[in-house]
Amino acid sequence: MPLDALLSEISACRACAPYLPHTPRPVTRVSTATRLLIAGQAPGRIVHETGLPFNDPSGVRLRQWMGIDRETFYGRSEIGVAAMAFCFPGTNPKGGDYPPPPRCAALWRSQLLAALPNVELTLLVGRYAQEWALDGRTGKTMTETIERWREFGPNVLPLPHPSWRNTAWLKRNPWFEAEVTPYLRRRVADILRS
C-alpha cells in the first residue's frame, strides 16, 4: 500500500477507542524520505493535544542527545517518528502513562515499516520498542539492552526513554552520555548531511 494511503488509514484508526479515556488521535510523522526513524512507546498527553510528536520535555532531551535543534527535528523530512502505539494510552493513576497497547503495533507496524524503504537508522526509544524490534535479543533489563548497543548493528540503536523520569537512570549510567550520545550525534549528522 502506498505510504499516503496507509497514513490516511492510520489517521482514521479507532481500534483502541473502546479502551481509551479519550477520542483516539493517532500521531505519526513520516514520509518516503525518512532515513532516521524514531520508534518510541506512545504519544504523551501534550503530544495528544498538539498532534506533534516529541513536543514536550522528552523531545527536548531527545534532540539534545541527537545534537539537533527543534527546527531541524521538525523541518527535515529525513527524520520520522512512529511510536509503537500511535495514540496516547492515558495516564496511569499510579504515575506515568499506561504502556502502549500491543494491538496498535499488531495492526500497523509491519505495514508502516514496509512503506518506509529509505530508513537507515531506527532509534528504539524505551523498552517496548526494543522488545518489538529486537525480537528476543533484548537483555533482562533495558539497561542490559542499551549496554549492548554495539551488538545490534548500524541500523538500530536502543535508547532509554528521554523522560525526566529517567534522570536518575542517566546519573547511574554515565557511560550512556559518554559513549552512546556521541555515536548518535555522528550518525544523525551523517544522515542529514548526505
DOZAZA-536067 format. One record per atom (N, C-alpha, C): residue number from 1; residue in three letters; atom name; z negated, x, y. Coordinates in steps of 0.02 Angstrom, whole numbers, plus 32768, in hexadecimal, padded with zeros to 4 digits. Each point is the difference from the previous one (the first is absolute). Layout:
residues N
pos,code,site,up,east,north
NUM,ALA,CA,Z,X,Y
...
end
This chain:
residues 194
pos,code,site,up,east,north
1,MET,N,8000,802A,7FC5
1,MET,CA,8000,7FD6,803B
1,MET,C,8000,802D,803E
2,PRO,N,8029,7FF1,8032
2,PRO,CA,8000,8027,803D
2,PRO,C,7FBB,7FFD,8023
3,LEU,N,7FEF,8037,8021
3,LEU,CA,7FBE,8004,801E
3,LEU,C,7FF2,7FC8,8031
4,ASP,N,8030,7FEF,802B
4,ASP,CA,7FF5,7FCA,8031
4,ASP,C,7FEE,7FBF,7FDE
5,ALA,N,8023,7FEF,7FCB
5,ALA,CA,7FF1,7FC2,7FDC
5,ALA,C,7FBB,8003,7FDF
6,LEU,N,7FF0,803A,7FE4
6,LEU,CA,7FBE,8009,7FE1
6,LEU,C,7FC8,7FFA,8033
7,LEU,N,8009,801E,803A
7,LEU,CA,7FCC,7FFC,8034
7,LEU,C,7FF8,7FB8,8019
8,SER,N,8035,7FDA,8002
8,SER,CA,7FFC,7FB9,8012
8,SER,C,7FD6,7FDA,7FCD
9,GLU,N,800C,800E,7FC0
9,GLU,CA,7FDA,7FDF,7FCC
9,GLU,C,7FB6,8014,8003
10,ILE,N,7FF3,8040,800B
10,ILE,CA,7FBB,8017,8006
10,ILE,C,7FDE,7FDE,803C
11,SER,N,8022,7FFC,8037
11,SER,CA,7FE5,7FE1,803C
11,SER,C,7FEE,7FB7,7FF5
12,ALA,N,8025,7FDE,7FD5
12,ALA,CA,7FF5,7FB9,7FF3
12,ALA,C,7FCF,7FF4,7FC6
13,CYS,N,7FE9,8036,7FDF
13,CYS,CA,7FD6,7FF9,7FC5
13,CYS,C,7FBE,7FDE,8011
14,ARG,N,7FED,7FD0,7FD5
14,ARG,CA,7FC0,7FDE,8008
14,ARG,C,7FDB,7FFE,7FBC
15,ALA,N,8010,802F,7FD4
15,ALA,CA,7FE4,8001,7FBD
15,ALA,C,7FB4,8005,8000
16,CYS,N,7FE4,8021,8031
16,CYS,CA,7FB7,8009,8003
16,CYS,C,7FDD,7FCB,802B
17,ALA,N,8025,7FD2,801C
17,ALA,CA,7FE3,7FCE,802D
17,ALA,C,7FC2,7FDD,7FE2
18,PRO,N,8000,7FED,7FC0
18,PRO,CA,7FC5,7FDD,7FE6
18,PRO,C,7FC1,802C,7FFD
19,TYR,N,800A,8041,8005
19,TYR,CA,7FC8,802F,7FF7
19,TYR,C,7FE8,8020,8041
20,LEU,N,8024,7FF4,8037
20,LEU,CA,7FF0,801F,803F
20,LEU,C,7FD9,7FD0,802E
21,PRO,N,7FD4,801B,802A
21,PRO,CA,7FDC,7FD5,802F
21,PRO,C,8027,7FF2,8040
22,HIS,N,8040,8013,8001
22,HIS,CA,802A,7FF7,803B
22,HIS,C,8049,7FF8,7FE9
23,THR,N,802C,7FF0,802E
23,THR,CA,8047,7FFA,7FF0
23,THR,C,801C,8046,7FF1
24,PRO,N,8025,8008,7FC9
24,PRO,CA,801D,8041,7FF1
24,PRO,C,802E,8018,8039
25,ARG,N,7FFD,8040,800D
25,ARG,CA,802D,8020,8030
25,ARG,C,8014,8044,7FE4
26,PRO,N,8033,8002,7FD6
26,PRO,CA,8015,8040,7FE3
26,PRO,C,8015,8032,8036
27,VAL,N,7FE7,803C,7FFB
27,VAL,CA,800F,8035,8030
27,VAL,C,801E,803B,7FDB
28,THR,N,803E,8010,800F
28,THR,CA,8021,803C,7FE8
28,THR,C,8028,801D,803A
29,ARG,N,8012,803E,7FFB
29,ARG,CA,802A,8020,8033
29,ARG,C,8029,8036,7FDE
30,VAL,N,8039,7FEC,7FE5
30,VAL,CA,802C,802F,7FDE
30,VAL,C,8048,7FF2,8012
31,SER,N,802B,8030,7FF2
31,SER,CA,8048,7FF7,800A
31,SER,C,8024,802D,7FCE
32,THR,N,8041,7FFA,7FFC
32,THR,CA,8025,802B,7FD2
32,THR,C,7FFD,8049,8016
33,ALA,N,7FEB,800C,803E
33,ALA,CA,7FF9,8045,8019
33,ALA,C,7FBC,801E,7FEE
34,THR,N,7FD3,7FD9,7FE3
34,THR,CA,7FBD,8019,7FF0
34,THR,C,8003,803C,7FD1
35,ARG,N,7FE2,8037,8016
35,ARG,CA,7FFD,803C,7FD7
35,ARG,C,7FB8,8013,7FF0
36,LEU,N,7FD1,7FE8,8029
36,LEU,CA,7FB9,800B,7FF6
36,LEU,C,7FE0,7FBA,7FFA
37,LEU,N,7FE7,7FF0,7FC5
37,LEU,CA,7FE4,7FBE,7FF3
37,LEU,C,7FB4,8006,7FFB
38,ILE,N,7FDD,7FD8,8027
38,ILE,CA,7FB8,7FFE,7FFE
38,ILE,C,7FEB,7FC3,7FD8
39,ALA,N,7FE2,800C,7FC7
39,ALA,CA,7FEA,7FCB,7FD3
39,ALA,C,7FB4,7FFB,8004
40,GLY,N,7FE8,7FD4,802A
40,GLY,CA,7FB9,7FF5,8007
40,GLY,C,7FE7,7FCB,7FD0
41,GLN,N,7FC7,7FE4,8010
41,GLN,CA,7FE1,7FCD,7FD5
41,GLN,C,8017,7FBB,8013
42,ALA,N,7FEF,7FEA,803C
42,ALA,CA,8012,7FBE,8019
42,ALA,C,7FF2,8000,804B
43,PRO,N,8022,7FD6,8025
43,PRO,CA,7FF1,7FFD,8048
43,PRO,C,7FB8,7FEB,800D
44,GLY,N,7FE4,801A,8035
44,GLY,CA,7FBE,7FEB,8017
44,GLY,C,8007,7FC5,8030
45,ARG,N,7FC7,7FEA,801A
45,ARG,CA,7FFF,7FC6,802C
45,ARG,C,802B,800B,803F
46,ILE,N,7FFA,803A,8020
46,ILE,CA,8026,800D,803D
46,ILE,C,804B,8001,7FF1
47,VAL,N,8013,801E,7FC8
47,VAL,CA,8047,8001,7FED
47,VAL,C,8018,7FB9,7FF2
48,HIS,N,7FD7,7FD8,7FDF
48,HIS,CA,8011,7FBA,7FF3
48,HIS,C,800D,7FDB,8042
49,GLU,N,7FD6,800D,8032
49,GLU,CA,8007,7FDD,8040
49,GLU,C,803C,8018,8028
50,THR,N,8010,8040,7FFC
50,THR,CA,8036,801B,802A
50,THR,C,8043,8006,7FDC
51,GLY,N,7FFE,8002,7FBD
51,GLY,CA,803E,8009,7FDA
51,GLY,C,801A,8047,8000
52,LEU,N,7FD8,8030,8018
52,LEU,CA,8016,8045,8006
52,LEU,C,7FD4,802B,7FD2
53,PRO,N,801D,8020,7FCC
53,PRO,CA,7FD8,8027,7FD1
53,PRO,C,7FDE,803C,8020
54,PHE,N,7FC3,800C,7FEA
54,PHE,CA,7FD7,8037,8018
54,PHE,C,7FF6,7FFE,804C
55,ASN,N,7FFC,7FC4,801A
55,ASN,CA,7FF3,7FF5,8047
55,ASN,C,7FB5,7FF6,800A
56,ASP,N,7FDA,8032,7FEA
56,ASP,CA,7FB7,7FFC,8002
56,ASP,C,7FE5,8047,7FFE
57,PRO,N,7FBE,8008,8001
57,PRO,CA,7FE4,8044,7FFE
57,PRO,C,8016,8029,7FC3
58,SER,N,800C,7FDF,7FC7
58,SER,CA,8019,8025,7FC6
58,SER,C,8044,801F,800F
59,GLY,N,8029,7FDC,8025
59,GLY,CA,8041,801A,8013
59,GLY,C,7FFC,803D,802D
60,VAL,N,7FCE,8000,802C
60,VAL,CA,7FF6,803A,802C
60,VAL,C,7FF1,803E,7FD6
61,ARG,N,7FD2,7FF8,7FD0
61,ARG,CA,7FEF,8039,7FD5
61,ARG,C,803C,8015,7FD5
62,LEU,N,8024,7FD0,7FE3
62,LEU,CA,803B,8010,7FD7
62,LEU,C,8033,8027,8028
63,ARG,N,800E,7FEA,803D
63,ARG,CA,8031,8024,802A
63,ARG,C,7FE7,8047,8011
64,GLN,N,7FBF,8008,8008
64,GLN,CA,7FE5,8044,800B
64,GLN,C,800C,802B,7FC3
65,TRP,N,7FF3,7FE5,7FC5
65,TRP,CA,800E,8027,7FC3
65,TRP,C,8049,8012,7FFB
66,MET,N,802C,7FD3,8015
66,MET,CA,8048,800B,7FFB
66,MET,C,801A,802E,8038
67,GLY,N,7FD9,8009,8035
67,GLY,CA,8015,802A,8038
67,GLY,C,8033,7FDE,802D
68,ILE,N,7FFE,7FBE,8005
68,ILE,CA,8030,7FDC,802A
68,ILE,C,7FDA,7FCF,802D
69,ASP,N,8023,7FEB,8035
69,ASP,CA,7FE1,7FD0,802E
69,ASP,C,8016,7FB9,7FEE
70,ARG,N,7FE3,7FD0,8023
70,ARG,CA,800D,7FB9,7FF3
70,ARG,C,804B,7FEF,800A
71,GLU,N,801D,801C,8035
71,GLU,CA,8046,7FF2,800F
71,GLU,C,802E,8017,7FC7
72,THR,N,7FF2,803B,7FE5
72,THR,CA,8028,8019,7FC8
72,THR,C,7FF5,7FD6,7FC2
73,PHE,N,7FC1,7FEE,7FF2
73,PHE,CA,7FF0,7FD9,7FC5
73,PHE,C,8026,7FBE,7FFE
74,TYR,N,8001,7FDD,8038
74,TYR,CA,8021,7FBF,8003
74,TYR,C,804A,8004,8015
75,GLY,N,8013,8038,801E
75,GLY,CA,8044,8004,801A
75,GLY,C,8033,8020,7FD4
76,ARG,N,7FEB,8020,7FCA
76,ARG,CA,802E,8023,7FD4
76,ARG,C,800C,7FD7,7FC0
77,SER,N,803F,7FF0,7FF4
77,SER,CA,8011,7FD7,7FC5
77,SER,C,7FF6,8027,7FBF
78,GLU,N,7FF7,8041,8003
78,GLU,CA,7FF3,8028,7FC4
78,GLU,C,7FBB,7FF2,7FE3
79,ILE,N,7FD3,7FE4,8029
79,ILE,CA,7FBB,7FF2,7FEB
79,ILE,C,7FFB,7FB6,7FEF
80,GLY,N,7FEB,7FF1,7FC3
80,GLY,CA,7FF8,7FBB,7FEA
80,GLY,C,7FBA,7FF4,7FE5
81,VAL,N,7FEB,7FC1,8003
81,VAL,CA,7FBE,7FED,7FE6
81,VAL,C,8009,7FC3,7FD4
82,ALA,N,7FE7,8005,7FC3
82,ALA,CA,8000,7FC8,7FD1
82,ALA,C,7FC2,8007,7FD4
83,ALA,N,7FCD,7FDA,800E
83,ALA,CA,7FC1,8004,7FDC
83,ALA,C,8006,7FE2,7FBA
84,MET,N,7FCD,8007,7FD8
84,MET,CA,7FFE,7FE4,7FBE
84,MET,C,7FFF,7FB4,8003
85,ALA,N,7FE2,7FE4,8033
85,ALA,CA,8002,7FB8,800E
85,ALA,C,8016,7FFA,8049
86,PHE,N,802A,7FD0,800E
86,PHE,CA,801C,7FFA,8043
86,PHE,C,7FD7,7FD4,802F
87,CYS,N,7FD0,7FDB,7FE5
87,CYS,CA,7FD7,7FD4,802A
87,CYS,C,7FB8,8018,8001
88,PHE,N,7FDE,7FF3,8037
88,PHE,CA,7FB9,800E,8006
88,PHE,C,7FDA,7FD7,7FCC
89,PRO,N,7FDA,8021,7FD3
89,PRO,CA,7FDE,7FDC,7FCA
89,PRO,C,7FBF,7FDD,8016
90,GLY,N,7FEA,800C,803D
90,GLY,CA,7FC2,7FE1,8018
90,GLY,C,7FC7,8032,8001
91,THR,N,7FCB,7FED,8023
91,THR,CA,7FC6,802B,8007
91,THR,C,7FCB,7FEF,7FCD
92,ASN,N,7FE8,8032,7FDD
92,ASN,CA,7FCB,7FF7,7FCF
92,ASN,C,7FBE,7FFA,8025
93,PRO,N,7FD8,7FCD,7FF4
93,PRO,CA,7FC0,7FFA,8023
93,PRO,C,7FD1,803B,7FF2
94,LYS,N,800C,8025,7FCA
94,LYS,CA,7FD6,803A,7FF1
94,LYS,C,8016,803E,8026
95,GLY,N,8037,7FFB,8026
95,GLY,CA,8019,8038,8027
95,GLY,C,8047,8013,7FED
96,GLY,N,8028,8012,8031
96,GLY,CA,8045,8014,7FF4
96,GLY,C,802C,7FC4,7FEF
97,ASP,N,803E,800F,7FEE
97,ASP,CA,802F,7FCC,7FEE
97,ASP,C,8001,7FF9,7FB4
98,TYR,N,8018,7FC6,7FE9
98,TYR,CA,800A,7FF7,7FB9
98,TYR,C,8038,802F,7FEA
99,PRO,N,8002,8012,7FBF
99,PRO,CA,8036,802B,7FE7
99,PRO,C,8043,7FDB,8002
100,PRO,N,8037,8025,7FFF
100,PRO,CA,8041,7FDE,7FFF
100,PRO,C,8009,7FDA,7FBF
101,PRO,N,8016,7FC1,8005
101,PRO,CA,800C,7FDB,7FC2
101,PRO,C,803B,801E,7FDA
102,PRO,N,7FF8,800D,7FBF
102,PRO,CA,8036,8020,7FDA
102,PRO,C,803F,7FD6,7FFA
103,ARG,N,7FFC,7FBE,800A
103,ARG,CA,803C,7FD6,7FF9
103,ARG,C,8035,8014,8032
104,CYS,N,7FEE,801A,803A
104,CYS,CA,8031,8013,8033
104,CYS,C,802B,803B,7FE7
105,ALA,N,7FDF,8034,7FE7
105,ALA,CA,8025,8039,7FE6
105,ALA,C,802B,7FEC,7FC4
106,ALA,N,7FE5,7FD3,7FD6
106,ALA,CA,8026,7FEA,7FC5
106,ALA,C,803F,7FDA,8015
107,LEU,N,7FFB,7FDA,8035
107,LEU,CA,8039,7FD8,8018
107,LEU,C,8035,802B,8024
108,TRP,N,7FEA,802F,8028
108,TRP,CA,802E,801F,8031
108,TRP,C,8009,804C,7FFA
109,ARG,N,7FD0,8025,7FE6
109,ARG,CA,8001,8048,8007
109,ARG,C,803F,8021,7FE3
110,SER,N,800F,7FF2,7FC2
110,SER,CA,803A,8021,7FE0
110,SER,C,8041,7FEF,8024
111,GLN,N,8008,7FC1,8014
111,GLN,CA,803D,7FEC,8024
111,GLN,C,8006,8025,8042
112,LEU,N,7FC8,8005,8024
112,LEU,CA,8002,8020,8041
112,LEU,C,8010,804B,7FF9
113,LEU,N,7FDF,8021,7FD2
113,LEU,CA,800E,8048,7FF7
113,LEU,C,8048,800C,7FEC
114,ALA,N,801C,7FD4,7FD8
114,ALA,CA,8046,8007,7FEC
114,ALA,C,8030,7FF8,803B
115,ALA,N,7FEA,7FDC,8033
115,ALA,CA,802A,7FF4,803B
115,ALA,C,7FF7,8035,8036
116,LEU,N,7FD8,8034,7FF1
116,LEU,CA,7FF3,8037,8030
116,LEU,C,8018,8041,7FE0
117,PRO,N,8042,800C,8001
117,PRO,CA,801B,8039,7FDB
117,PRO,C,7FF5,8045,801F
118,ASN,N,7FEA,8002,803E
118,ASN,CA,7FFC,8041,8022
118,ASN,C,7FB9,801B,8006
119,VAL,N,7FD0,7FE2,7FDF
119,VAL,CA,7FBA,8017,8006
119,VAL,C,7FF9,8044,7FDF
120,GLU,N,7FE6,8030,8026
120,GLU,CA,7FF5,8044,7FE9
120,GLU,C,7FB6,800E,7FF2
121,LEU,N,7FD5,7FDD,8025
121,LEU,CA,7FB8,800A,7FF9
121,LEU,C,7FDC,7FBE,8007
122,THR,N,7FD4,7FF1,7FD0
122,THR,CA,7FD6,7FC4,8003
122,THR,C,7FB7,8016,8007
123,LEU,N,7FE0,7FE8,8034
123,LEU,CA,7FB9,800C,800A
123,LEU,C,7FDA,7FC8,7FDE
124,LEU,N,7FD8,8011,7FCE
124,LEU,CA,7FD8,7FCF,7FDB
124,LEU,C,7FBB,7FFE,8020
125,VAL,N,7FF8,7FD0,802C
125,VAL,CA,7FC4,7FFB,8029
125,VAL,C,7FCC,7FD4,7FDE
126,GLY,N,7FCF,801F,7FE2
126,GLY,CA,7FCA,7FDA,7FDE
126,GLY,C,800B,7FF9,7FB6
127,ARG,N,7FCB,7FEF,7FDF
127,ARG,CA,7FFE,7FFE,7FB6
127,ARG,C,8031,7FCD,7FE2
128,TYR,N,8008,7FC5,801E
128,TYR,CA,802C,7FCD,7FE2
128,TYR,C,8048,8018,7FFE
129,ALA,N,8018,801F,8036
129,ALA,CA,8044,801A,8001
129,ALA,C,8008,8039,7FCF
130,GLN,N,7FCD,8029,7FFA
130,GLN,CA,8003,8039,7FD1
130,GLN,C,8003,7FE8,7FB8
131,GLU,N,7FD7,7FCF,7FEF
131,GLU,CA,7FFF,7FE8,7FBB
131,GLU,C,8043,7FDF,7FEE
132,TRP,N,801E,7FDB,802E
132,TRP,CA,8040,7FE0,7FF1
132,TRP,C,8037,8034,7FF8
133,ALA,N,8005,802D,802F
133,ALA,CA,8038,802F,8000
133,ALA,C,7FFA,8039,7FCE
134,LEU,N,7FC3,8016,7FF3
134,LEU,CA,7FF7,8039,7FD4
134,LEU,C,7FF8,7FEC,7FB7
135,ASP,N,7FFC,7FC1,7FF2
135,ASP,CA,8006,7FE4,7FBD
135,ASP,C,7FD9,8028,7FCB
136,GLY,N,7FBE,7FFF,8006
136,GLY,CA,7FD6,8021,7FCE
136,GLY,C,7FF3,8049,800C
137,ARG,N,801B,801D,8035
137,ARG,CA,7FF6,8047,800D
137,ARG,C,7FCA,800D,8034
138,THR,N,7FDE,7FCB,8017
138,THR,CA,7FCB,800A,8031
138,THR,C,7FC2,801E,7FE0
139,GLY,N,7FD6,801E,8029
139,GLY,CA,7FC0,8018,7FE7
139,GLY,C,7FCF,7FC6,7FF9
140,LYS,N,7FC4,8010,7FEA
140,LYS,CA,7FCD,7FCB,7FF9
140,LYS,C,7FEB,7FE4,8043
141,THR,N,8007,8029,8034
141,THR,CA,7FEF,7FEA,8044
141,THR,C,803B,800F,802E
142,MET,N,7FFF,7FE1,803A
142,MET,CA,8033,800F,8032
142,MET,C,7FFE,804A,8013
143,THR,N,7FC4,801B,8006
143,THR,CA,7FF8,8047,8011
143,THR,C,8024,802C,7FCE
144,GLU,N,7FF6,7FF2,7FBF
144,GLU,CA,8021,8029,7FCD
144,GLU,C,804C,7FFB,8006
145,THR,N,8019,7FC5,800E
145,THR,CA,8049,7FF7,8007
145,THR,C,8019,8029,803C
146,ILE,N,7FDF,7FFB,8038
146,ILE,CA,8017,8023,803C
146,ILE,C,7FF9,804B,7FF8
147,GLU,N,7FCC,8016,7FDD
147,GLU,CA,7FF8,8049,7FF3
147,GLU,C,803B,801B,7FD8
148,ARG,N,8020,7FD7,7FD8
148,ARG,CA,8039,8015,7FD7
148,ARG,C,8043,7FF1,8022
149,TRP,N,8001,7FFA,8041
149,TRP,CA,803B,7FEA,8025
149,TRP,C,803E,802B,7FF1
150,ARG,N,7FF7,803F,7FF2
150,ARG,CA,8039,802C,7FF3
150,ARG,C,8024,7FEE,7FBE
151,GLU,N,7FDB,7FE1,7FD2
151,GLU,CA,801C,7FF1,7FBE
151,GLU,C,8033,7FC7,8001
152,PHE,N,8000,7FD9,8035
152,PHE,CA,8029,7FC3,8000
152,PHE,C,8046,800B,801B
153,GLY,N,8010,803E,8011
153,GLY,CA,8044,8010,8014
153,GLY,C,800D,7FF5,8049
154,PRO,N,803B,8012,8015
154,PRO,CA,800E,7FFD,8048
154,PRO,C,800E,7FBB,801B
155,ASN,N,8006,7FCD,7FD5
155,ASN,CA,8014,7FBD,8018
155,ASN,C,7FC6,7FD1,800A
156,VAL,N,7FC4,8014,7FEB
156,VAL,CA,7FC5,7FD4,8003
156,VAL,C,7FC5,8028,8019
157,LEU,N,7FD9,7FE2,802D
157,LEU,CA,7FC3,8021,8019
157,LEU,C,7FC8,7FCD,8004
158,PRO,N,7FCC,8008,7FD6
158,PRO,CA,7FC7,7FD2,8004
158,PRO,C,7FD3,8013,803A
159,LEU,N,7FEA,7FCD,8024
159,LEU,CA,7FD3,800A,803A
159,LEU,C,7FC6,7FCF,7FFB
160,PRO,N,7FC8,8011,801F
160,PRO,CA,7FCB,7FCE,8006
160,PRO,C,8015,7FCC,8033
161,HIS,N,7FE0,7FC7,8000
161,HIS,CA,800F,7FD0,8035
161,HIS,C,7FE5,801D,8041
162,PRO,N,8025,7FFB,8037
162,PRO,CA,7FE9,801D,803F
162,PRO,C,7FCC,7FD6,8025
163,SER,N,7FE1,7FD1,7FDF
163,SER,CA,7FCD,7FD6,801D
163,SER,C,7FC4,8028,8018
164,TRP,N,7FDF,7FE7,8033
164,TRP,CA,7FC1,801F,8017
164,TRP,C,7FCD,8001,7FC7
165,ARG,N,8007,7FD4,7FCF
165,ARG,CA,7FD1,7FFF,7FC8
165,ARG,C,8004,8040,7FD7
166,ASN,N,8037,8025,8006
166,ASN,CA,8008,803E,7FDA
166,ASN,C,7FEE,803E,8029
167,THR,N,7FE1,7FF8,8039
167,THR,CA,7FEC,8039,8029
167,THR,C,7FD0,802D,7FD9
168,ALA,N,7FD1,7FE3,7FDC
168,ALA,CA,7FD1,8028,7FD8
168,ALA,C,8025,8026,7FC9
169,TRP,N,8032,7FDF,7FE1
169,TRP,CA,8028,8021,7FCC
169,TRP,C,8023,803D,801D
170,LEU,N,801C,7FF9,803B
170,LEU,CA,8023,8039,8020
170,LEU,C,7FD0,8039,800D
171,LYS,N,7FC3,7FF0,8014
171,LYS,CA,7FCE,8035,800D
171,LYS,C,7FEC,8023,7FC0
172,ARG,N,7FFC,7FDA,7FC9
172,ARG,CA,7FED,801E,7FBF
172,ARG,C,8039,8027,7FE0
173,ASN,N,803D,7FF3,8017
173,ASN,CA,803B,801F,7FE2
173,ASN,C,802B,8022,8035
174,PRO,N,7FE6,8035,8020
174,PRO,CA,8025,8021,8036
174,PRO,C,8042,801E,7FE9
175,TRP,N,8009,800C,7FC0
175,TRP,CA,803F,801A,7FE5
175,TRP,C,803A,7FD1,8010
176,PHE,N,7FF2,7FBF,8007
176,PHE,CA,8036,7FD1,800D
176,PHE,C,8022,8011,8042
177,GLU,N,7FD9,8006,8035
177,GLU,CA,801F,800F,8041
177,GLU,C,8016,8049,8005
178,ALA,N,7FE3,802C,7FD8
178,ALA,CA,8014,8046,8001
178,ALA,C,8041,800C,7FD9
179,GLU,N,800B,7FDB,7FC8
179,GLU,CA,8039,800D,7FD5
179,GLU,C,8035,7FC8,8001
180,VAL,N,7FEA,7FC3,7FF9
180,VAL,CA,8030,7FC8,7FF9
180,VAL,C,801F,7FEE,8043
181,THR,N,7FD8,7FFB,8033
181,THR,CA,801A,7FEB,8041
181,THR,C,8037,8030,801A
182,PRO,N,7FF8,8042,7FFE
182,PRO,CA,8036,802B,8017
182,PRO,C,8040,7FF7,7FD7
183,TYR,N,7FF9,7FF7,7FBE
183,TYR,CA,803A,7FF4,7FD6
183,TYR,C,8022,7FBF,8015
184,LEU,N,7FD9,7FCB,800A
184,LEU,CA,801B,7FC0,8015
184,LEU,C,8026,8007,8042
185,ARG,N,7FE3,8022,8030
185,ARG,CA,8021,8008,8041
185,ARG,C,8042,8025,7FFA
186,ARG,N,8003,8033,7FD5
186,ARG,CA,803F,8024,7FF6
186,ARG,C,8035,7FD2,7FE1
187,ARG,N,7FEC,7FD9,7FCE
187,ARG,CA,802F,7FD3,7FE0
187,ARG,C,801A,7FCB,8030
188,VAL,N,7FD3,7FE4,8027
188,VAL,CA,8015,7FCD,8031
188,VAL,C,8030,801E,8033
189,ALA,N,7FEF,803B,8019
189,ALA,CA,802B,8021,8031
189,ALA,C,8045,800E,7FE2
190,ASP,N,8002,8017,7FC2
190,ASP,CA,8041,800E,7FE0
190,ASP,C,8029,7FC1,7FF8
191,ILE,N,7FE1,7FCA,7FEB
191,ILE,CA,8024,7FC0,7FF8
191,ILE,C,801B,7FE7,8042
192,LEU,N,7FD9,8006,8034
192,LEU,CA,8016,7FE6,8042
192,LEU,C,8033,802E,8021
193,ARG,N,7FFF,8040,7FEC
193,ARG,CA,802F,8030,801F
193,ARG,C,8045,7FFD,7FE0
194,SER,N,8003,7FF5,7FBF
194,SER,CA,8040,8005,7FDC
194,SER,C,8028,7FBF,8004
end
